[in-house]
Amino acid sequence: MTRETVAPTHLPQPALPTHHFAMRFSSTPRGARLARHLAGQRLDAWGIPYDTDAHDALTLIVAELAANAVQHGRVPGRDFHLALALASATATVRIEVTDTRTECLPALAAPADDRDCGRGLLLVECLATRWDWHPRADGPGKTVWAEYVLPPEAGVSS
């Protein structure tokens, strides 16, 4: 799949969530770790328990998107925003990470074999059911989102 550096022409409409969590975090490595940690706790509370494939995949997606917001989307003095939503009707978890930087747009690229970084979006591509980005609606920046459809054995109910 190829990613262009222009804004998508359509925005997918997520299903009506039965659970929602949103919080701003400092654009620091500590903020990214806290986002991952709180997302993991929230997923567990929503019935996606720790040490399951779904929980591991979702927290890895959050970790990669938050790390990208800190590393590539950071504007000094501005936070990033994490939003999680679980739509039980479709068994879909939506993750959105918003930062305030507009010139660094997400794109898939294979890193050099000798580099130990640059694979975050490749992981998101492999784990998420779908992902993309759109310009931030209420100011400068962008929102990178990913959706993950839970397997039937996850048994999430409203």
C-alpha positions in Angstrom: 0.0 0.0 0.0 1.3 3.4 -0.9 0.7 6.5 1.1 0.7 9.9 -0.5 1.6 13.1 1.3 -1.7 14.8 0.4 -4.7 14.9 2.6 -7.3 12.1 2.0 -10.4 13.2 0.2 -12.8 11.3 2.5 -13.0 10.7 6.2 -14.3 7.4 7.3 -17.1 7.6 9.8 -16.5 5.4 12.8 -19.3 3.5 14.4 -21.0 5.0 17.4 -18.8 4.2 20.3 -20.0 2.5 23.4 -16.8 3.4 25.3 -14.6 6.4 24.8 -11.4 7.8 26.4 -9.5 11.0 25.5 -6.6 12.8 27.1 -3.8 15.2 26.2 -0.2 14.3 27.0 3.0 16.2 26.9 5.0 15.7 23.7 7.8 13.9 25.5 8.9 10.3 25.7 7.3 10.2 29.2 4.0 11.4 27.7 4.1 8.7 25.1 4.8 6.0 27.7 1.9 7.3 29.9 -0.4 7.3 26.9 0.4 3.6 26.2 0.0 2.7 29.9 -3.3 4.4 30.3 -4.6 3.0 27.0 -3.7 -0.5 28.2 -5.6 0.1 31.5 -8.6 1.4 29.7 -8.7 -1.5 27.2 -8.5 -4.0 30.1 -11.4 -2.2 31.8 -13.4 -2.4 28.6 -13.1 -6.2 28.5 -9.9 -6.5 26.3 -7.7 -8.2 28.9 -4.0 -7.9 29.4 -1.9 -10.6 27.8 -4.3 -11.2 24.9 -3.3 -10.7 21.3 -5.9 -8.0 20.8 -4.6 -6.0 23.9 -1.0 -6.4 22.8 -1.7 -5.3 19.2 -3.8 -2.3 20.4 -1.2 -1.1 22.9 1.5 -1.4 20.3 -0.5 0.7 17.9 -1.0 3.3 20.6 2.7 3.2 21.5 3.8 3.7 17.9 1.4 6.5 17.1 2.2 8.3 20.3 6.0 7.9 19.7 5.6 9.3 16.2 3.6 12.3 17.6 6.4 13.0 20.0 9.3 12.4 17.6 7.9 13.8 14.3 4.9 15.9 15.4 6.3 17.7 18.3 6.0 21.5 18.5 7.6 22.9 21.7 5.0 23.8 24.3 2.2 21.9 22.6 0.7 18.5 23.7 -0.5 15.6 21.6 -4.0 14.2 22.1 -5.0 10.5 22.3 -8.5 9.3 21.8 -9.7 5.7 22.0 -13.2 4.5 21.1 -14.7 1.0 21.3 -17.8 0.4 19.2 -19.2 -2.9 20.6 -21.7 -3.2 17.8 -18.9 -3.6 15.2 -16.2 -4.9 17.7 -13.9 -2.1 16.5 -11.4 -0.1 18.5 -10.4 3.3 17.0 -7.2 5.0 18.0 -6.6 8.6 17.1 -3.4 10.6 17.9 -3.4 14.3 17.1 -0.4 16.6 17.0 0.1 20.2 16.0 2.7 19.8 13.3 1.6 20.0 9.7 4.9 19.6 7.7 5.7 16.0 8.9 3.1 13.8 7.3 2.9 10.1 7.9 4.1 7.9 5.1 5.1 4.3 4.8 8.8 3.8 3.9 11.1 0.9 4.3 14.0 1.8 6.5 17.6 0.8 5.7 18.5 -2.6 7.1 21.2 -1.2 9.3 18.8 1.2 11.1 17.1 0.3 14.3 14.2 2.8 14.0 11.7 3.9 11.3 9.4 0.8 11.4 6.6 2.2 13.5 4.1 2.8 10.7 5.0 -0.6 9.2 3.9 -2.2 12.4 0.7 -0.2 12.5 0.1 -1.2 8.9 0.5 -4.9 9.8 -1.5 -4.8 13.0 -4.4 -2.4 12.3 -7.4 -3.4 10.1 -7.0 0.1 8.5 -5.3 3.3 9.2 -4.8 6.7 7.7 -4.5 10.4 8.6 -6.4 13.6 8.1 -5.7 17.3 8.8 -6.7 18.5 12.2 -10.1 20.0 12.2 -9.6 22.7 14.9 -6.2 24.1 14.1 -2.8 23.3 12.7 -1.7 19.7 12.7 -2.9 16.2 11.8 -4.7 13.2 13.3 -3.3 9.8 12.6 -5.9 7.1 13.2 -6.0 3.3 13.2 -8.9 0.9 13.6 -8.6 -2.7 14.9 -11.5 -5.1 14.5 -11.5 -7.4 17.5 -11.5 -11.2 16.9 -14.8 -13.0 17.8 -13.1 -14.7 20.7 -12.5 -11.3 22.4 -16.2 -11.4 23.4 -16.5 -7.6 24.0 -20.0 -6.6 24.9 -21.7 -3.3 25.6 
